[in-house]
Amino acid sequence: MARDEVLKNYIDGEWRDASTGGRIEVDNPATGETIAIVAEAGPEDVELAVEAAQRVFEERVLIDMHPYDRGRMLFRIADALEARGSELATMLCDDTGKALNVAESEVQTTVRYLRYYGGLADKHEGRSIPRGANLVDYTIRSPFGVSGQIVPWNFPLELTARSLACALATGNSVVVKSPELAPLSGIAMAEACEVAGVPAGAVNVITGYGHIAGQALIDNASVRHLVFTGSMATGQNVLRAAAERIVPCIMELGGKSAAIVHADANLDEVLESIRIGTFMNAGQNCNGLTRLLVDRTIADELTDKLKAYVKGLSLGCGRDNCDITPLISQRQRSSVEQACQTAIEQGARLVTGGSTVVDRDGYFMAGTVFADVRSDSALFHKETFGPVLAVTTFDNVEEAVNLSNGTDQGLAAGVFTRDIDKALWTADRLWAGHVYVNGWFVSGVETPFGGINKSGYGREKGVEALDGYVQTRNVGIKVSPPLLS
């Protein structure tokens, strides 16, 4: 791709420039340099995309397709992306700033989502309901229609595939609004759909700003289903618009996930989980490990280990596979820096980090650990979305559970212990959509994932995700008894 080439919206099977001629420059977070220019979709472009998706739904293009063939279509999309695996990983590295090995894993997970839901397309069945003599009764799982999907910038390719695959497998048509800070994954997905022979209009991808194109999408009367992954504040805006039109939503919002570390925990496992749970992707993970609740008897030992461990993590460009890579933008770095300053003002003890990295280009923030974080402080409650860990101590398991559950969010939680009884007892009481035991991110495309409380509702991943993309309808038939001679 030439640097000055304008990458266009994919609408109704065609590549189209923005109706206003607007442009968005895409920066490499590691350098701040412009790496691409994309068309800035506006309300008119969104309307065209939704009209195309609505036409496909009304003409029953996907509904009347055999579910097996919808699955094969998803397999072809996966094949097209897999064939470009190395190229796409490098693109993700430059577009989002993440480490190359993390980007490679994202491509692999993207392919897995498409194949997983492709395999389930012909297995998501209704049921027959026995109701006695002379009655036949059964259910139908029907798609909603046009699914509007707003994708975040932290894992843009993987999360596009996650919702797109479920929608297509169940017969919905789709309009994806790719993130303005990392839009290249959406374009790559559209290219794969084109190569795979997805019917024109079944998948539409627009590149634009959230407050313009995203708002137009959630306000469009023909959009009958919304999928949103992002911050709680933006999610509330989506829900207000959806409530006006009574549109069902799948919401995966922010988190403030805590790991409980008992005195008998394997501290090497804890440190490795902190490396991936707190610092991978610069901490820009909705279900990242952001709070560490530590048994008071081992707090000093673990804090000392943490200080040395975090200082030893490599920081730099994603192409070099560093442990800590840049934040997505200058604005995000400023937000994280402000959160650190507020933590100090509220009495937290800075163990290491806490500032931006000034001796290099890009949007880097030092790996940061705070100790003595009070349970009434902002750092304990508010999502930071950066490479920052808050450490708080506890005296007993009941207090640890209460601290973990002591925020409005409930996306993930964790527990580290060698005692299986204690692990099971704790996991049962942690109020979170996903609980990790002795290892952060121990999940897969097969495992249901989603929040409770203000972390959202609905489930992505696993077989359960498909239920969020259909509405159950019932057919009851009165059968006349045969005339007996």
N, C-alpha and C positions, 0 to 999 in steps of 0.2 A: 504494500500500500504506500503510495506517495504521501509524504507528510501533509501536502496541501490539498489532497483529495478529500472531498466532502462525503462522508459516509451517510447514507440516506435511510429513511424510514422504510420498513417493509410492510406494505399495505395491499391487501387483496392480490397477493402473489406478484406484486411489482415493487421495484425500488423507486421511491418517490422523494423528491426534495421537500423541505418544509414549505407550506403554503406562503409563509411570510418571508422566506429566504433567510431566516435566522440561523445562527451558528452557535455551537458550543465547543470551546477548546478543551481538550482532554489533557490533563497534566500527568506526568510520571511523578508520584509522590516522593520518590527517592532523589529526584533532581530538580523538580519544579518546572521542567521543560515540557513544552507542548509536544505530544506524541501523535495526536489525531485531532480531526475536526469532524463533528457530526452535525447533522441537521437538527435544528431546534423545533420540535413539533409544537404546534399550537392547537387551540380548540378545533379548528377546521380539520386538521389532520387526524385528531382523535375521532371526530365525527365520521370521517371516511373509514377509519379502521373499524369502528363499531358497526357501521352500516354493512361492511363486508362480512364481519363475523355474524351479524344478525341474519344476513341473507343465507349464509351457510347453514345456520340453525333452522331457519324456516323451511329451507329446501330439504332438510333432513339428510344432508350429505354424510355426516358422521353417524347420526342415529341409525340410518338404514344400512350402514356398512357393518358387515359381520364383525363382532367384537374381536375375533381372531385376527381379522385384517387390520383393525385399529391397532392391535398389539404389534403386528408386523410393521406397521408404519412407524411405531415408536422404536422398534429395533433398527429400522433404516436410519432414523435420526441419530441413534446411538452410534451406528457404524460410521456415519459421516463425520461425527465429532471425534470418534476414536482415531480415524484415519489422519486427523490433524492434531493429534494429541500433543506432540512436542511444540508445535507452533502455538497452540492455544495456551499451553502452560506459560510460555514466554510472554504471550500477550497479557495473561492475567497478572503475571509478575510486574509488568510495566504499568498496567492499567490501575492496579490496586495497591501496588507496593509490596505485596506479600512475598515470602521466600519462594524460590523456585520449587523446592520439594513440596511445599504446601500447595502451590499452584498445580503441580502434577497430581497430587492427591485429589484436588478439587475436580480436575478433568476426569479422573477415574471414577469418582463418586457420581459425577454428572451422568456418565455412561451407565453406571449401575442403576440409578434412578429410572432412566428410560427403559432399561431392559427389565427391571423388576416390575414396573407397572405395565409394561408391554406384556409380560407373562401373566399378569392378573386380569387383563382386559376381558378375557372370556370366562372368568371365574367369579366375577362379582354378580351374584345371582339374586333374584327375588325368591319368594317361597310360596308354597301352597298352604292354605289354611283350612283345616277340616272344620266344617260347620254343620255337619249332619246331612240328612237326606234332602235331596232336591236342591242343594246349593253347592256351587263351585266358587271358590274364592282364592284369589292369588294377588301378590304384590308385584309392582313394577318399579325398578329403580331408574328414574328418568333424570337426564341432565337438566340443569337450570336454564341453559341458553348461553348467553355471552358471559364469559368469566373475565372480569377485569383484574389484572394481576400487577401489583406494584412491588418491584423487586429492590432490595437494598444493595449497597455497594460493597459490603464486606466479603460476601461469597456469591457474586452475581451470576456466574454460570451455573453453579450447583443449585442455587435456590430458584433460578428460572426453570431448570429441568424438573425440580421437585414438584412444583405446582402445575407446570405445563403438562407433564406426563399424566398426572391424575386427571386433569381436565379432559385431555384428548382420549384417554382410556375409557372414560365414562360418556363420551359423546358431546361434550361441551366445545364450543368454539372459543377462541382466546384472543384477548388484546393484552400485550405485555407492555408496561411502561418501564423501560430500563432506567437505572439510576444515572443521573447526570454526571456524577463524579466518576463513574466507571461504566460507561455505556457499551463498551466494545463486546462484552459477552453476549448481550442481547442481539447484536448484529450477527455474531458468530452463530447463535442459535437459529436465527432466521435463515442464514445461509444453509445450515444443515437441513432445515425443514424444506427449503427449496430443492436441495439435492435429493432428499428423501421422497419427493413427490407428494408432499402434503397438499391437499386440495387448496386452491387459491381462496383466501379469506378465512380459512380455518385457524390459522395462526398469523397474527399481525404484531409487529414489534415497532414501537415508537420510541424515539430518543428525545427527551425534553425535560424541562424542569418540573419538579414535583408540584409547586404551587400554581403552575399553569396547565401543563399537560396532565399531570396526575389528578389535579382538581377536576379538570374537564372529564376525565375518565370516570371518577367516582360519582360525578353529577349526572352522567348520561343516563337518560331514562331507559335505554335499551340494554344497559348492563344489569344483569339479573343475579350476579354472583361476584363477590369481591374477595381477593386474597391480598393481604398486606403483611409484610414483614418490615419492622422498623421500630422507631421510638414510640414510647407511650404517648407523648404529646401529639405526634402526627397520627397515631392510631386513633386517638380520641376524635380528631377531625374527620377521619374516614368514617368512623362509626356514627358521628352526627349526620353526615350526608347520607349514609346507608339507612339510618333510622327514618329519615324524611321519606324515603322511597320503599321502606320495609324490604331491604335487600339483605339476604344472608351473607355472613362474612366468616372468613377464617383469619384470625388475628394472631400473629406471633410477634409479641412486643418485647420490651426490654426485660432485663433481669438484673438481679444483684445476688448472684449465687454464692453460697457459703459452703466451705468444706470443714467438717468437724474432724479434728485430729485428736484422737485419744492417746493416752500415755503409752499404750502398747503398740502404736502404729509403726510401720516401717518407714522411717524418715526419708530414706532414699526414694521410695515410691512417692512420698509426698512432694519432694523436690522435683521429681520428673513431671508430676502432674501440674505443678506450678509452672514449669517451663512451657508446657503446651497449653495449659488452661488459662494462665494469666498473661503470658508474654508472646505466644504465637500470634501472628498477624497483628502485632503491636497491641494486643489486648482488645481488639475490635471484634469481639465474639459475643453474641447475645446471651449465650449460656456459659460464658467464661467464668473462671474461678476468680472472683473479685474480693471475697472475704474469707479469711482463714481464722477459724475458731479453734483455739489451741488449749489443751489441758494445761492449767497453770503450772503444774509440776515440771513440764518440759518446755515451757514457753521460752525461757532464756536460751536453752540449748538450741531450739529450732530457729529462733531469731538470729542467733550468731551464724548458724549454718546458712540461713537464708541470705544474710548479708554477703557472705563470701560467694555463695552460689550465684546470686543475681549479678554481682560485680563481674563474675567470670563469664557471663553470657555474652556472646558476640553481638555487636550492633552494626548494622550497615545495610547495603543494598540487597534486595531480594534475590538478585541474580547470583549473589555470593552465598546463598543459603544461610544467612545469619539468623541468630535466634530472635533478635528484636529488629524489626523492620520499621519503616516510617509509618506514621499515621496518614490517613487519606488526604488531608488538606491542612493548610495553615489554620483555618478556622477550628478544625478538630483539635489540633495541637494546642491552640490557645485555650480551648475549653478544658482540656485535661490539665494544663498548667494552672488554670484558675482553681480547679478542684483541689489540686495539691496545696495551693496557697491557703485555701479555705480550711483544709484539714489541719494545717499548722496553726492557724488562728484559733481553731476549735480544740487545740490541745493535743493533737496526735504527735507522736515522736517519729521524726524522719529517720529511718534506718539507712536508706541509700536512695540515690536518685533524686527525683522531685523537680527536675528542671529540663529545659530543652537542650538539645545538643547543638552547640553553636559553631563547631569547627567543621561542619560539612553542610552541603546543600541538602535540600529536601526538608521533610517535615518530621524530624526525628525527636523522640522524647526518651530520656534515659529510663531504664527499668527502675521502678520505684516500689519501695516497701515502707509502709507506715506501721508502727507498733502503738500499743496503748490507745487504740481507736475506740472511742466511746460509742455505746449503742444508740445514743441520741444525736450523733453527729451526722453531717451531710454525707461524709465519705462512707459511712455505714449503710446509708439508705439509698443514696442517689447513684444511678448508673453513671460510670465515668467513661467507659468505652475507650480505654487506653491501657498502657502497660503499668497498672497501679494495683498493688495488693494491700488490703487493710487487715491487720492482725489484731484480734481481740481474744482475751483469755476467758476460760470458764472453770468452774469448780466441780461440777457434776454433770452427768449426761442430760438430766432434765433441763438444766440451765442452757446447755449447748443447743438442745432442740429448740428451746424458746428463742434463743438468739438467732438461730438460723431462720426460724419462721417469723422473725420480728420485723419484716419489711412488707411493703405492699405487693412486692413481686413474688412470683413462684414459678420460675422457669426450670431451674435445675438446683440440685443440692448434692452434697457428697459426704461420705464418712470414711475415715481411715482407722482401721483397727484389725488386730489379728483374731479377735473374738467374734465368731460368726453369730452367736446369739445377740451380742451387742449390736452388730451390724444390722441384723434383721429387725431388731426392736427399734433401732433408730430410723432405719429406712421407712418403716411403717408410719412413723410419726413426722417425717419431714414433709412439709406441705409444699411440694414442688411437682411439676409435671414429669420430671425425670430425676432419678437418684442414682448417683455413681458411687460404687463401693471399691475402695483401694485402687482407683485409677480414674482420672478425669476423661471425659469423652468416650467412655466405654459403651458405645452404641453403634448403630449402623442404619442403613436404609430400611432394614426390616423392622426396626423398633419404633413404635409410635412416639411422637415428640410434640410437645406444645406446653403452653403455660396454664397456670391457674391464677386466681386473683387478678391483679392488674398486668400480668404478663400475657394476657390474651386468652383465647379459647378456640376450640377446634383442634384437630390433630393433623400434623403432617407426618410423613414417613409411615412405613408399615402398612399392613392391610387396612388398618383403621382409617387412614387418610382418605381412601376412596369414598367413605360414607359422607364426607364433607362436600363432595362434588355432585351429589345426587339428592333428589327428593323422592321419598317413597310414596307411591300412589297405589290405591287398592281397587281391584275389580271384583265385584260380586255378581254372580249369575244365578238367577233362579231357573232351575231346570224342571220342566214338567215331567211327571212320571209317565212312563210308557203305557199305552192302552193295552191291557192284557186281554187276549181273546179267550 
